[in-house]
Amino acid sequence: MGLFDKIKSAFTGAETKDQSTEEVKDIKAVEDSSAVKDVEEVVESPVAKDTTLEPEDTKRETEQYEKGLKKSRVSFTRRLNELLANFRYEDEEFFEELEDLLIESDVGFEATMHIADTLRYESKVQNVRSMKDAERVIVQTMVDMYGESNPDHHEFNENPDGLTVVLFVGVNGVGKTTTIAKMAHQYIDKGKKVVMAAGDTFRAGAIEQLHVWGDRVGAEVVSTKQGGDPAAVVFDGIKTARESGADILLIDTAGRLQNKKNLMNELEKMKRVISREIPEAPHETLLVLDATTGQNALNQAKIFQETTQVSGIVLTKMDGTAKGGIVLAIGKELGIPVKFVGLGETMNDLHSFDTEKFAYGLFKELIEQTA
């Protein structure tokens, strides 16, 4: 039985015990720090990545999900238990309070209404009469939704026949450049050759930041002066990657120009250059979002989805938020797959998104108590 099957079966007709009431502090939103500070704060780890996880590797990665999602797990469990202590299956006020809790956990409006309506229905057909029944239905519904929110196309689209081009987009301060460096480090650990293109020519220090990272991880960086043409950087990056026999080209982009129209025009221009040189590229356009900003991250995703073709999302700083519901909100309201999550500050804390491990990380104690 797979992990996700075990998770689902754990909540089918099962009763659970009370959870920890550990207090969780409020988490700050996006932290604006300098390029050098960003580089110094990420600690290198000697653990190498492998595309095929052996049983021991799978166990280790599951533990990393558990550790990275601890704040979300503890916070949600505590608040859910406090609410369910006053569960009243015939009282609409209870359901409104549940909706408030889910919204505050960044689950999103559509997902929140689905969960609350499911519990209302189960109450009406008399499948829910106790606090434990309500807890089982809520968590089982959320687990099911996590499974549905990231369908098969969450896999990273890597070009098997040549250069893989990845375009990174997102507003300033979300960890975009650091994410690029982490991905470069992990590919280099696999024996791949990586080139990075400093396409963010607008933000002061962005080019220098990527060069520092390039020296740190051992990747060549293609750049121009601040204020230069990002599309020209992309062209030079593709040329350099081809001539050097690189396996992957990671392209940084600006997160803020004078206005949204200018930003999106620049992104479209860069994508036209990429497609002209490599018709099937970019193979991925990854939107980087800071999970600690909650609803604001969802709003950013909506804007980028309207103006550029985003193929996947990278959620950074998941270890720093007490609100893990953002994955549900993105999946339910936007249908964009989450492809990577950042679960810590080390170079190996960028993980391919795994629905089973993510759900397990959020509901670990509940699952173990019902196993």
C-alpha positions in Angstrom: 0.0 0.0 0.0 1.4 3.4 -1.0 1.8 6.3 1.4 -1.2 8.2 0.0 -3.4 5.1 0.2 -2.3 4.7 3.9 -3.1 8.3 4.5 -6.6 8.0 3.0 -7.4 4.7 4.7 -6.3 6.1 8.1 -9.2 8.5 8.0 -11.9 6.1 6.7 -14.1 5.5 9.6 -11.3 6.0 12.1 -11.3 8.0 15.3 -8.4 10.1 16.4 -6.9 11.4 19.6 -6.4 15.0 20.7 -3.4 16.7 19.2 -0.7 18.9 20.6 -1.7 22.4 21.6 1.8 23.8 21.0 1.7 27.6 20.4 2.8 28.9 17.1 4.2 32.4 16.6 3.0 34.6 13.7 5.3 34.5 10.7 6.5 37.6 9.0 5.7 38.1 5.3 8.4 38.6 2.6 11.7 39.6 4.1 13.7 42.0 2.0 17.4 41.3 2.3 20.6 42.1 0.4 22.1 39.8 -2.2 25.2 38.9 0.0 23.0 38.2 3.0 20.8 35.9 0.9 23.9 33.9 -0.2 25.4 33.7 3.3 22.1 32.5 4.9 21.8 29.4 2.7 24.0 26.7 4.2 25.5 24.1 1.9 24.6 20.4 2.6 26.7 17.5 1.4 23.7 15.3 0.7 23.5 14.7 -3.0 20.3 14.4 -4.9 19.3 11.4 -7.0 16.5 11.1 -9.5 15.5 7.7 -8.3 14.8 7.5 -4.5 15.8 4.3 -2.8 13.8 3.2 0.3 16.3 5.0 2.6 16.1 8.1 0.5 12.3 8.1 0.4 12.3 7.8 4.2 14.7 10.7 4.5 12.7 12.9 2.2 9.5 12.1 4.0 11.2 13.2 7.3 12.2 16.4 5.6 8.6 17.1 4.6 7.5 16.4 8.2 10.2 18.8 9.6 9.5 21.5 7.0 5.8 21.5 7.5 5.8 21.4 11.3 4.6 24.9 11.8 1.7 24.4 9.5 0.8 21.1 11.0 1.0 22.2 14.6 -0.9 25.5 14.0 -3.7 23.9 12.0 -4.1 21.0 14.4 -4.3 23.2 17.4 -6.8 25.6 15.9 -8.9 22.7 14.5 -9.1 21.0 17.9 -10.1 24.3 19.6 -12.9 24.7 17.1 -14.1 21.1 17.2 -14.2 21.2 21.0 -17.4 23.2 20.4 -18.7 21.1 17.5 -22.4 21.4 16.9 -23.6 19.6 13.9 -26.9 21.5 13.7 -25.5 24.9 14.4 -24.7 27.0 11.3 -22.5 29.3 13.4 -20.1 26.4 13.8 -19.8 26.0 10.1 -19.2 29.7 9.6 -16.4 29.5 12.2 -14.9 26.5 10.3 -14.9 28.6 7.1 -13.1 31.4 8.9 -10.5 29.0 10.2 -9.8 27.6 6.7 -9.7 31.0 5.0 -7.2 32.2 7.7 -5.1 29.0 6.9 -4.9 30.2 3.3 -7.0 27.3 2.0 -8.8 29.7 -0.4 -12.5 30.4 -0.9 -13.4 27.6 -3.3 -11.6 24.9 -1.3 -13.0 26.2 1.9 -16.6 26.1 0.7 -16.0 22.5 -0.6 -14.7 21.3 2.8 -17.5 23.1 4.7 -20.2 21.9 2.4 -18.9 18.3 2.6 -19.2 18.4 6.4 -22.7 20.0 6.2 -23.8 17.1 3.9 -22.3 14.4 6.1 -24.0 16.0 9.1 -27.4 16.0 7.4 -27.1 12.3 6.4 -26.1 11.6 10.0 -22.6 10.4 9.2 -21.2 13.1 11.5 -22.4 13.4 15.1 -19.3 13.8 17.2 -16.1 15.9 17.3 -14.1 12.9 16.1 -16.5 12.3 13.2 -16.2 15.9 12.1 -12.4 15.8 12.4 -12.3 12.7 10.3 -14.4 14.2 7.5 -12.5 17.5 7.4 -9.1 15.9 7.2 -10.1 13.2 4.8 -11.6 15.8 2.5 -8.4 17.9 2.6 -6.3 14.9 1.9 -8.4 14.0 -1.1 -8.2 17.5 -2.3 -4.4 17.5 -2.0 -4.4 14.4 -4.2 -6.6 16.1 -6.8 -4.9 19.5 -6.8 -1.7 18.2 -8.3 -2.4 15.9 -11.2 0.1 14.0 -13.4 1.4 17.2 -15.0 3.3 18.2 -11.8 6.4 16.4 -13.2 9.2 18.6 -14.2 9.5 18.8 -18.0 13.1 18.0 -18.8 14.3 17.9 -22.4 15.7 14.4 -23.0 17.3 15.3 -26.3 19.3 18.4 -25.5 19.3 21.7 -23.6 16.5 22.2 -21.0 15.5 25.9 -20.7 13.8 27.0 -17.5 12.4 30.6 -17.1 11.8 31.8 -13.6 9.3 34.5 -12.9 7.9 36.2 -9.8 8.0 39.4 -7.8 11.0 40.6 -5.9 11.6 39.2 -2.5 10.1 35.7 -2.9 13.4 33.8 -3.1 13.6 33.5 -6.9 17.3 33.9 -7.3 18.0 31.6 -4.4 15.8 29.0 -5.8 17.7 29.2 -9.1 20.9 28.6 -7.2 19.5 25.7 -5.3 18.3 24.0 -8.5 21.7 24.7 -10.2 23.5 23.1 -7.2 21.3 20.0 -7.3 21.8 19.5 -11.1 25.5 19.9 -10.7 25.5 17.3 -7.9 24.0 15.0 -10.5 26.9 15.6 -12.8 25.0 18.0 -15.1 26.5 21.2 -16.6 24.4 24.3 -15.7 24.4 27.8 -17.2 22.5 30.7 -15.5 21.4 33.8 -17.3 21.0 37.1 -15.3 17.9 38.3 -17.0 16.9 40.6 -14.1 18.7 43.7 -15.3 16.3 46.1 -13.5 16.9 45.4 -9.8 20.1 46.8 -8.3 22.3 44.0 -7.1 20.5 41.2 -8.9 23.2 40.6 -11.5 25.9 40.6 -8.8 23.8 38.2 -6.7 23.5 35.7 -9.4 27.3 35.9 -10.0 28.0 35.2 -6.4 25.7 32.2 -6.5 27.4 31.0 -9.8 30.8 31.1 -8.1 29.3 29.3 -5.1 27.7 26.4 -6.9 30.1 26.1 -9.9 27.8 27.3 -12.7 28.7 29.8 -15.4 26.7 33.0 -15.4 25.8 35.1 -18.5 25.0 38.7 -17.8 25.2 42.3 -19.0 25.3 45.6 -17.2 22.4 46.9 -15.1 19.7 48.3 -17.2 20.7 46.2 -20.2 18.3 44.3 -22.5 17.1 41.1 -20.8 16.2 39.5 -24.1 19.8 40.0 -25.3 21.0 38.2 -22.1 18.7 35.3 -22.9 20.1 35.1 -26.4 23.7 35.1 -25.1 22.7 32.5 -22.5 21.3 30.1 -25.0 24.4 30.6 -27.2 26.8 30.0 -24.3 24.8 27.0 -23.1 24.9 25.4 -26.5 28.6 26.1 -27.1 29.6 24.7 -23.7 27.4 21.6 -24.0 25.3 22.5 -21.0 22.4 20.3 -19.9 20.2 23.1 -18.4 19.8 26.9 -18.7 18.2 28.7 -15.8 17.0 32.2 -16.5 16.4 34.8 -13.9 13.9 37.6 -14.7 12.9 40.9 -13.2 10.2 41.0 -10.6 9.3 44.6 -10.8 9.5 47.3 -13.6 7.7 50.6 -13.7 4.4 48.9 -14.0 2.8 45.5 -14.7 2.6 46.1 -18.4 6.3 46.8 -18.8 7.1 43.7 -16.8 4.9 41.4 -18.8 6.1 42.9 -22.1 9.7 42.1 -21.1 8.8 38.6 -20.2 7.0 38.1 -23.5 10.0 39.4 -25.4 12.3 37.0 -23.6 10.0 34.1 -24.4 9.9 35.1 -28.0 13.7 35.0 -28.2 13.8 31.6 -26.5 11.2 30.1 -28.8 12.9 31.5 -31.9 16.2 29.8 -30.9 14.6 26.6 -29.5 11.0 26.2 -30.8 9.9 23.9 -27.9 11.3 26.1 -25.2 11.1 27.3 -22.5 10.4 23.8 -21.3 9.3 25.2 -18.0 8.1 28.6 -16.9 8.2 28.5 -13.1 6.4 31.1 -11.0 8.1 31.5 -7.6 5.8 32.4 -4.7 6.6 33.0 -1.0 4.3 30.7 1.0 4.4 33.0 4.0 2.5 35.7 2.2 -0.6 33.5 1.8 -3.4 35.2 -0.1 -1.0 37.7 -1.6 0.9 34.8 -3.2 -2.4 33.6 -4.7 -3.1 37.1 -6.1 0.4 37.1 -7.6 -0.3 33.8 -9.2 -3.5 35.1 -10.8 -1.7 38.1 -12.3 1.1 36.1 -13.8 -1.3 33.4 -15.0 -3.3 36.1 -16.9 -0.2 37.6 -18.6 2.2 34.7 -19.1 2.0 31.0 -19.6 3.1 29.6 -16.3 3.7 25.8 -16.3 4.3 25.3 -12.6 4.8 26.9 -9.3 7.7 26.9 -6.8 6.5 27.5 -3.2 9.4 28.9 -1.1 9.7 29.2 2.7 7.1 26.5 3.4 9.1 25.8 6.6 8.5 29.4 7.7 4.7 29.5 7.5 2.0 28.3 9.8 -0.4 28.2 6.9 -0.1 25.2 4.6 -3.4 25.6 2.8 -1.9 27.7 0.0 -1.3 24.5 -2.0 -5.0 23.7 -1.9 -6.0 27.3 -2.9 -3.6 27.3 -5.9 -4.8 23.9 -7.1 -8.5 24.5 -6.6 -8.7 28.1 -7.9 -5.9 28.2 -10.5 -5.2 24.6 -11.6 -1.5 25.4 -11.8 0.6 22.4 -10.5 3.0 23.0 -7.7 6.3 21.5 -8.9 8.8 22.4 -6.2 8.6 23.4 -2.5 11.3 25.0 -0.3 11.4 23.3 3.1 14.5 24.9 4.6 17.5 27.0 4.1 20.1 24.5 3.0 21.1 24.0 -0.7 19.3 20.6 -0.7 16.0 21.9 0.8 14.4 22.5 -2.6 12.2 19.4 -3.2 10.1 18.2 -6.1 6.5 18.5 -4.9 5.2 15.2 -3.7 1.5 15.1 -2.9 1.7 12.1 -0.6 4.6 13.4 1.4 3.1 16.9 1.6 -0.2 15.5 3.0 1.6 13.3 5.4 3.7 16.2 6.6 0.5 18.2 7.4 -1.4 15.3 9.1 1.4 13.1 10.5 0.1 12.8 14.1 -3.5 12.1 13.0 -2.3 9.4 10.6 -0.1 7.7 13.1 -2.8 7.6 15.7 -5.2 5.9 13.4 -2.7 3.4 11.8 
